[in-house]
Amino acid sequence: MNDPADHRSPERRALDEQIAAEPQSPHPDLPPGVVPRPVEAFLGRRTRPVAVAGVVENGLVRPLDPGVKLPERARVIIVATEAA
């Protein structure tokens, strides 16, 4: 099937088809009583970066919007419009 959005080379397409045709690996032997979990459970919580306008006063970052709450000890990147 030729999909116009598919930009893979014929060699890459053939390799992908070969990989897809291979038999799936068996599930690992788990000890009795162990409940399998999805991989996402092992990755932990992922946070997304947020852009917030604010000012720096006495070395502390204060968001201009009072509704924005940053977690304590959050990492921030400060982008200045002009040097002090």
N, C-alpha and C positions, 0 to 999 in steps of 0.2 A: 504494500500500500504506500503510495507516494503522497505524503502530506506536505503541502506547500510551506508549512511552518517548520518542517523538519530540515535543519541545515547540516545534518551529519553527513560525513562522507560515506560512500558505499562500503568502504572497509570498516568504518566504525559501526555502521548499521549492521553489517554481517557479524561483527564481534558481539554487539549487544544482543542480537538474536541467538547467537551461540550460548552466551551466558544465561539468557532467559530459558533456554531449553535444557540446561543442566538440572539434574535432580536436586531437590532441596536437601540441605543438611539435616540430619536427625536432631531432635531436641536433646540437650545434655541430660545425663542421668542425674536427677536430683535426689538428695536424701529424703527418706520418708518424712512427711509432715511439712516439708518446705513448699510454700505456695509461690509459683512463678510470678514475677512482677515484670511489667514492661520496662524497657530500657530508660524511658523518661523518668521513672522513679529513682534511678541511680544518678541522674544528672543534676538534681537539685533545682531550686527555684532560680529562674532566670529573670533578671531585671532589665528593663529597657531604659535607655538614656532619655532624659527630659531636658528641654531647653526652657529656662526660666529667666526673665529679666529681673535684675536685682542690683543692689549696691553693696559695697564692702565698707563696713564701718568698724574701726578699731580691730581689724583682722577677722571680723566675723562677716559672713555672707548673709544678707537679709533680702529675701525676695520682695519685690515691689507689690505683688499681689498677695494680700493677707490670707487668701484662701489656699495658698500653696503651702503645704507642710512637707519639709524634707526630713527624712529619718535622721535621728541623732547619729553623728559620726559618718554622715554620707560623704562620698567623694564628689568634689565639684571641680569643674574646669572654669577658670575665670577668663573671660575675654574682655579686654578693656578697649574703650573707644579712644582714650587718650591717656598719656602717661601723666602721673602726678608730679 
